[in-house]
Amino acid sequence: MKYLHIHAPLWIVLWFGLYIDSLEFSKTYQASQWITNVLVFITFLFLYKQVSKQVKQLMLFGLIVAVGGEVLFSLLLGMYTYRLDNLPLYVPFGHAIIYASIYYLVKEPLVLKYQQTIIKILYLLMLLYSTAWLIWGNDTFGFICMLIIVWLFQRRPKTKLFFLFMFFTIVYLELLGTYYQCWSWPSIWFNQFTWVSSANPPSGISVFYFAFDAGCLWFYKKLNPIKWKRFKQIKALKSK
């Protein structure tokens, strides 16, 4: 595993950081969220030093996109709510860490060697997971999100490996975060639309990482037009 030092910390930091920010732990130490803030920030700095110049830029752009998305969907629209009714500082940094970690996870030689098998297995598991949450968790919202992912895969088939790994990373994140009561999702969409029920958490919420990815790439293209043009030319030649 060539990039294990980059993507391995993700799983530990997500678990430990969310446990520290949990409702139960906060009863022992009221300012526990600040421990998670510091832990995630240190992890961000560690990964930032390990990655390429291009990914460094994407991580920084990811912070901008994450702050905008969190303010819009959580603070303004109330699609989900954090434990302290705030936007924890660790959240934007966490999004950037996840993005960079999955970027390197899918570059692992072992993953690339068996990528078609991995894609088939994860694709099937994604369908089964969201269907199970729809049936037993009344998760209409999550199932709709999963169907949008399927549609996006039809339009962008080369993204399957990355976003299938992202799907289950977000499943892991959301199950931990809601279990520890770091945040919660209302039982209906935006706590307003009764005709769209939702589980806590919704199964296919990783669909928003397509928008996150698009936002990061938009910033990259605007600030690196020459590099982006060269990348597109190389990509076009490889596809011939």
Buried (B, 14 or more C-beta within 10 A) or exposed (E): EEBEEBBBBBEEBBBBBBBBBBEEBBEEEEEBBBBBBBBBBEBBEBBBEBBEEEBBBBBBBBBBBBBEBBEEBBBEEEBBBBBEEEBBBBBBBBBBBBBBBBBBBBBBEEBEEEBEEBBEEBBEBBBEBBBEBBEEBBBBBBBBBBBBBBEBBEEEEEBBBBBBBBBBBBBBBBEBBBEBBBBBBBEBBBBEEEEBBBBBBBBBBBBBBBEBBEBBBEBBBEEBEEEBEEBEEEEEEEEE
